[in-house]
Amino acid sequence: MQTQVTKKIDFTGKNLFIGLDVHKKSWSVTIVSDGIEHRIFTQPPDPAMLFNYLQRMFPAGCYNSDYEAGFNGYSIHRELNSLVIKNIVINAPDITTGQKTSCKNVIRSTAVRLPGHLKMSV
């Protein structure tokens, strides 16, 4: 009988950049660390659920998030900060897009572009 050994990756002190594309019924979430996209997924609009996921999958990491200012105001911002997720709210026109993206009229998800913007501001 063989035993299986699983090795957990240690995220202690690593910066995780989380981009949120916030909508009324769901959020698109992109998680980037060390320039690598770990995961892109959607979830219900619940900051506690996001925090639980981060704690489970990226224990002891430094969580940094951002989202576009919009209809929801700052309630999400306050909740994320109370859960020890450093959050900033970004003005939508301030999000940089590459010339290639705008020339080809390719619309990428806001959640994918936000972690790069956040990384530059931290």
Salt bridges, closest charged atoms under 4 A:
ASP21 OD1 - HIS23 NE2 3.41
ASP34 OD2 - LYS14 NZ 3.10
